[in-house]
Amino acid sequence: MSGQKGRGQTTLGFVGVGRMGGPMASRLLDAGYALCVFDTSPKALAPLVARGARTAASPADVAASAATVLLSLPMPDIVQSVTLGEHGLIHGPMVQTVIDLSTTGPRAAAVAAAGLAGKNIAWVDAPVSGGVAGAKAGTLSVMVSCLKSVYPTIEPVLKNFGKLFFVGEKPGLGQSAKLANNLLGAAAIAVSAEAMAMAVKAGIDARTMIDIINVSSGRNSATLDKFPKSILTGKFDWGFATGLSYKDVRMCVDEAEAIGVPMVVGAAVRQILAITQARLGPDSDFTEIARVVEDWAGVEIRG
C-alpha cells in the first residue's frame, strides 16, 4: 500500500479514535503501521501518542501525511464535515483513499464519495460490527463496498480488524448492510425484554428462562450475550449508546422507506429506542431498553 514512510513503516491516517476507533487504531500500531491521528479529544489521543502516533492539527493535516485515511465517527454530519468541510480530508495533498468505518447511512456515504471523487480520492464503506470487545480483539465483521480495483489495496489494512465481507462496488452498500444488522441487534433486545418480563412476572427465574431460550428456537444475540452479561447482572454496560442505536435504526427505517421497503416492526423498534433515549438519555447503554420494559411491566429481569 502506498503511503508516507516513517522509520520504514507505511503511515496511515486515522480520524476519530474514541471507543471504537481507539482500539482499531491500536491494532494498526500492533501490525507495524505508523499512524497520524486526529480527534477533538486529547484524552482519546493520549494512549496512541504514548505508543508513537503523531497527532495532526486537522483532518486536512492527516490527509497531508497519509495516502490512506480511516474514519471512525459517530454521526453522518461529522463524517461530511471531516471529509468535505473547510478543514476536511479533501484538502490534503497526499490522500488517495478514505475508508469509513463509521455507521453513517448510504445517502451520507454517496455524498462523501461523490465529493471526494472530484479530487480522484477513492471512497470505501467499511462499517464494522462487534462492539468495543471485537475492536480490541480483532474479531469485528467488516462490511466493505468499494471499487473492485481498490479492494486489494485496502484489504491488508482492514484484515487487522476482523472478518471482511465485500458487498459490492456502489457507495453506501456497506452502510446498508450495517443498518440492517443494527436494526436486528436492537430488535432482539426489545422483543426479548418483553418475553423475559412476561416470564419473570409469571414466576419463572430469569436465568432459567434465558437458559431455556438459548437451547430453544427463540435464541438470539440478545439472549446469548447481552442478557447474561449486561441485563441479568443489572450492569447495563454493553458499550453501545442508546443515542447511537437510535440513530442507526432511524436511518435504517428511513432508508427502507425511501427505496420502497415497509418496516412495520422496524418502526416499532425505532419508537422504543426513542422512548429509551427520552427517559434515560442518549448516553445510556442500549441494553437499557430492557429497563423501560421493566418499568412498564413492574418487574425486574435479573439473575
C-alpha positions in Angstrom: 0.0 0.0 0.0 1.3 3.4 -0.8 1.9 5.9 2.0 4.4 8.1 3.6 7.3 6.2 5.1 8.3 6.7 8.7 11.0 4.5 10.2 10.4 2.1 7.3 6.7 1.9 8.0 3.6 2.8 6.0 1.9 5.8 7.5 -1.9 5.6 7.8 -4.2 8.4 8.9 -6.9 7.9 11.4 -9.6 10.4 12.3 -11.8 9.6 15.4 -10.1 7.4 17.9 -12.7 7.1 20.6 -14.4 4.0 22.0 -14.2 2.1 18.7 -11.6 4.0 16.7 -9.1 3.9 19.5 -8.8 0.1 19.7 -8.8 -0.2 15.9 -6.0 2.3 15.6 -4.1 0.5 18.3 -4.4 -2.7 16.3 -2.8 -0.9 13.3 0.1 0.1 15.5 0.4 -3.6 16.6 0.6 -4.5 12.9 3.5 -2.3 12.4 1.9 0.7 10.7 2.8 4.3 11.7 -0.2 6.5 12.4 -1.1 10.1 12.0 -4.2 10.7 14.1 -6.8 13.4 14.8 -9.5 13.6 17.3 -11.2 16.5 19.2 -10.5 14.8 22.5 -6.9 14.9 23.8 -7.8 12.1 26.2 -8.7 9.8 23.3 -5.4 10.7 21.6 -3.2 10.1 24.6 -2.8 6.3 24.5 -1.9 6.3 20.8 0.5 9.2 21.2 2.2 7.3 24.0 2.7 4.4 21.6 4.3 6.7 18.9 1.4 8.0 16.9 1.8 11.6 15.6 -1.1 14.0 16.1 -2.5 16.2 13.4 -4.0 19.7 13.7 -7.0 18.9 11.4 -8.3 16.2 9.1 -6.7 18.1 6.2 -3.4 17.7 8.1 -3.9 14.0 8.4 -4.6 13.9 4.6 -1.3 15.7 4.0 0.6 12.9 5.8 -1.0 9.7 4.7 -2.3 8.2 1.4 -4.9 6.1 3.2 -7.1 7.7 5.9 -9.6 5.8 8.1 -12.6 7.3 9.9 -14.5 6.2 13.0 -17.0 8.9 13.7 -20.4 9.0 15.5 -22.7 10.9 13.1 -23.2 11.5 9.3 -22.8 15.3 9.6 -19.5 14.8 11.3 -18.3 12.5 8.5 -19.4 15.0 5.9 -17.5 17.8 7.7 -14.4 15.7 8.2 -14.3 14.7 4.5 -15.6 17.7 2.6 -15.5 20.6 5.1 -13.3 23.6 5.3 -10.5 21.7 7.0 -11.6 18.3 5.6 -9.6 15.5 4.1 -10.5 16.7 0.6 -7.9 19.5 1.1 -5.0 17.2 1.9 -2.5 16.8 -0.9 -1.4 13.2 -0.2 -4.6 11.3 0.5 -5.7 8.8 -2.2 -8.2 6.6 -0.3 -10.7 7.3 2.5 -12.0 4.3 4.5 -15.1 5.0 6.6 -15.5 2.6 9.5 -18.5 4.6 10.9 -22.2 3.9 10.6 -23.4 6.9 8.5 -26.0 5.5 6.2 -26.0 5.0 2.4 -27.0 8.5 1.5 -24.3 10.2 3.5 -21.8 7.8 2.0 -22.9 8.7 -1.5 -22.5 12.4 -0.8 -19.0 11.9 0.6 -18.0 9.5 -2.2 -19.1 11.9 -4.9 -17.4 14.9 -3.3 -14.1 13.1 -2.9 -14.3 11.6 -6.4 -13.9 15.1 -7.8 -10.4 15.1 -6.4 -9.7 11.5 -7.5 -9.9 10.2 -3.9 -11.4 6.7 -3.6 -14.1 6.1 -1.1 -14.5 2.9 0.9 -17.5 2.0 3.0 -16.3 -0.4 5.8 -18.7 -0.2 8.7 -18.0 -2.7 11.5 -20.0 -4.8 13.9 -18.8 -6.5 17.1 -18.6 -3.7 19.7 -15.6 -2.5 21.7 -14.6 -6.0 22.7 -14.4 -7.0 19.0 -12.5 -3.9 18.1 -9.9 -4.8 20.8 -9.7 -8.5 19.8 -9.7 -8.0 16.0 -12.9 -10.1 15.7 -15.2 -7.5 14.1 -17.2 -8.1 11.0 -16.3 -5.5 8.3 -18.9 -4.8 5.6 -16.9 -3.4 2.6 -18.2 -1.7 -0.5 -15.7 0.0 -2.9 -14.4 -0.3 -6.4 -13.0 -3.8 -7.1 -9.8 -2.2 -8.2 -9.4 -0.5 -4.8 -10.2 -3.5 -2.6 -6.9 -5.3 -2.9 -5.1 -2.2 -1.7 -7.2 -1.8 1.5 -7.7 -5.4 2.3 -4.4 -5.9 4.3 -5.4 -2.9 6.5 -8.9 -4.0 7.2 -8.0 -7.6 7.9 -6.5 -6.3 11.2 -10.0 -5.6 12.4 -11.7 -8.9 11.7 -13.5 -10.8 9.0 -14.2 -8.9 5.7 -17.4 -9.1 3.6 -17.3 -7.5 0.2 -20.8 -6.5 -0.6 -20.4 -4.6 -3.9 -19.0 -1.5 -5.6 -21.8 1.1 -5.1 -21.0 3.7 -2.4 -23.3 3.0 0.6 -23.8 -0.7 0.2 -21.7 -1.5 3.2 -23.8 1.1 5.1 -27.0 -0.7 4.1 -25.6 -4.0 5.4 -24.6 -2.4 8.7 -28.0 -0.7 9.2 -29.8 -3.9 8.6 -27.6 -5.7 11.1 -28.0 -2.9 13.8 -31.8 -2.9 13.4 -31.8 -6.7 14.2 -29.5 -6.1 17.2 -31.8 -3.6 18.8 -34.9 -5.5 17.9 -33.6 -8.6 19.6 -33.1 -6.7 22.9 -36.6 -5.2 22.7 -38.6 -8.3 22.0 -36.5 -10.5 24.3 -37.1 -8.0 27.1 -40.8 -8.2 26.6 -40.7 -12.0 26.6 -38.5 -12.1 29.7 -40.6 -9.6 31.6 -43.6 -11.8 31.0 -41.8 -15.0 32.1 -40.3 -13.4 35.2 -43.6 -11.8 36.3 -45.3 -15.1 35.8 -42.9 -16.6 38.3 -40.0 -18.1 36.3 -36.4 -17.4 37.4 -34.8 -15.1 34.8 -31.6 -17.1 34.4 -33.5 -20.3 34.0 -35.7 -18.7 31.3 -32.5 -17.4 29.5 -31.1 -20.9 29.6 -34.3 -22.3 28.2 -34.4 -19.8 25.3 -30.7 -20.3 24.5 -31.2 -24.0 23.7 -34.5 -23.4 22.0 -35.9 -21.7 18.9 -36.0 -18.2 20.5 -32.3 -17.8 21.0 -30.8 -14.6 19.5 -27.9 -12.2 20.0 -29.6 -10.5 23.0 -30.4 -13.7 24.9 -27.0 -15.3 24.1 -24.8 -12.3 25.1 -26.5 -9.1 26.2 -28.9 -10.6 28.8 -26.4 -12.8 30.6 -23.6 -10.2 30.6 -25.4 -6.8 30.9 -29.1 -7.2 31.8 -29.4 -10.1 34.2 -26.5 -8.6 36.1 -28.1 -5.1 36.2 -24.9 -3.6 34.8 -26.3 -2.3 31.5 -22.7 -1.9 30.3 -22.6 -3.5 26.8 -20.9 -0.4 25.5 -23.2 0.9 22.8 -25.0 4.1 23.4 -28.8 4.4 23.1 -28.4 7.6 21.1 -26.2 5.8 18.5 -28.5 2.8 18.3 -31.5 5.1 17.8 -29.6 7.0 15.1 -28.8 3.7 13.3 -32.3 2.3 13.5 -33.9 5.6 12.4 -31.6 5.7 9.4 -32.4 2.1 8.6 -36.2 2.7 8.6 -35.8 5.9 6.7 -33.7 4.3 4.0 -36.0 1.3 3.7 -39.0 3.6 3.2 -37.0 5.6 0.6 -36.5 2.5 -1.5 -40.0 1.2 -1.0 -39.5 -1.4 1.7 -42.1 -1.2 4.5 -40.7 -1.6 8.0 -43.6 -2.1 10.4 -41.6 -3.9 13.1 -38.6 -1.7 12.5 -40.7 1.4 13.1 -41.7 -0.1 16.5 -38.0 -0.7 17.4 -37.3 2.9 16.4 -40.1 4.1 18.7 -38.9 2.1 21.8 -35.4 3.5 21.3 -36.8 7.0 21.1 -38.6 6.3 24.4 -35.4 4.9 26.0 -33.4 7.9 24.9 -36.1 10.3 26.2 -36.2 8.6 29.6 -32.6 7.7 30.2 -30.6 9.9 27.8 -28.6 9.3 24.7 -25.5 8.3 26.6 -27.4 5.4 28.3 -26.5 1.9 27.2 -28.8 0.5 24.5 -29.4 -2.6 26.7 -31.4 -0.2 28.9 -34.2 -0.8 26.5 -34.9 -3.6 29.0 -35.2 -1.1 31.8 -38.0 0.7 30.0 -39.8 -2.7 29.5 -39.2 -3.5 33.2 -40.8 -0.2 34.3 -43.9 -0.8 32.1 -44.2 -4.4 33.4 -43.5 -3.6 37.0 -40.8 -6.3 37.3 -37.0 -6.6 37.3 -35.3 -9.1 34.9 -32.3 -10.2 37.0 -30.4 -13.4 37.5 
